[in-house]
Amino acid sequence: MAGDSIQLVVVTPVRQLLSESVTEVQLPGADGYLGVLPGHAPLITELGIGELTYRTAGGQTGLLAVIRGFAEVLPDRVSVLAETAERAEEIDINRAKEALKRAQELIAKGGENVDSHRASAALQRALVRIQVVSKHQGINIATVR
């Protein structure tokens, strides 16, 4: 493989979502985003909830919604093992908006019967799915809600 690209592989427990030669990757780490270029120092990191973006050698940008997991970074390869990962065109925006509304209502309700950690995670998942679709379709996220 050329020294100016890296192999990006994204898998979930259900399928391999992506295997492509790319020039850069941005991952949603558990504590913030991580940028990866060819020749990056090896590491293993936990993933959070967010957008995974990449650029191909042809200059095209790819965008995925990633929900938790792990990534292994090597100088010539990035392997992402995600609990869930979706391409923008696979996301049902209406379903994501409904999930967002449910999560917001649950958080607003509060109380001891509400698992605030799970409700917050559901809110984050819905928001990242909406953001990915919005960016893919060139929609202002403020108009989506």
N, C-alpha and C positions, 0 to 999 in steps of 0.2 A: 504494500500500500504506500502511496506517496506520502512524503513527510509533511505535506500541507493539508492533510485530511485525517479524520479519525472515523472509525466505524461506530455508529450509534445503534444500539440494539435495545429495544423497549419490549419487555414481556410482562404479562400479568399471569395469574394462575390459570386463566382461561385460554390465552392465545399469545402469539408473538405479534405485536402491533406494528413494529417497525424494525427494519434492518437496512441502514443507509449510510453511505459515505458522506460525511459532513465536514465543514470547516470550523464550526463552533457550535457549542451547546450551552444553554443556560438552564440549570436545574433548580427546582424549589427545595432547598435543604430544610431541615427541621428548624434551623436557626437563621435562615435567610437564603438568598439566592447565591448560587455558585456558578461562575463562568468557567468553561473548559475549552481550551484550544489544543491543537495537536502538540504533543510533547509534554503535556501536563504531568506533574509528579503523581505517582500512584497514590490512591486513597480509596477508602470506603466510607460512605456517608449515609446517614439516615435522611430520607426524604420527608417533606411535609406535604401540605396541600397547596397546589399552585400550578402555574403554567410552566411547561417545559417547552423551550423554543430552541430551534436549530436553524442553521443556514447551510444549504447545499453548496457544492463547488460551483454550480450554475447560478448561484445568487438567490435562489428561491428560499423563502422562509417557511418553516413548518412550525406548527403549534399544537400542543397536546394538553389536555387537562390531566394532571397526575394527582392521585390521592394516596399518599403515604407509600412507604417501601424503602428500598435501599438502592444505592448506585455504587458501582465499582468503576473507578477511573484509572485507566492505564495510559501510557503515552500515545498509544495508537487505537484505543478502544474505550467506549463508555457503555457499560451494561447497566440498564435500569430494570430493577425488579420491583414493580409497582403493585400495590393491592388492587388499584383500578387505574386505568389510563384510557382516555378517549380522544379520538380526533374530533376536531370542531364539527365536521360535517356529520358525525354520528350522534351528537348531542341534541336531544329534544328540548328546545328552548322553553316550550310551554311547561314541560315537566319540571325543568330546573326552576322556573319562576314559581310554580306551585310549591316545590320543596323549600324555596326561600321564604315564601309567605308562611308556611307551616313552622319553620324554624324561628322566624321572627315572632310569631304568635306565642310559641312555646317559651321563648326567652322572656317575652313581656309578661307572660303569666307568672313565671317564677314559682317560688314556693318549694317546700321540701319534697314534693312529689315529682319535681322536674330535675332530671339529671343535666345540670348546666353544662358539663363537659361535653356530653353527647349532643346537646342542642347547639352548642357553639361549633362543634365539628360539622354538624349538618348544615349550619349557616355558611361556614367556610366552603364546604363542598359545592353548595348551590351557587355561591358567588363566583367561584373559580370557573364553574361550568358556564355560567352566563358570560363572564369576561371572555372566555375562549371563543365562544360563538360570536360575541359582539365584535371582537377583533377580526375574526375570520370574515365576517360579513360586512365589516366597516361601519358598524352601528355604534352610535354614542350610547354607552352603558346607562346613562341617566334616563334615556328614553325607554329602556327595556323594562324597568321596574314598573 
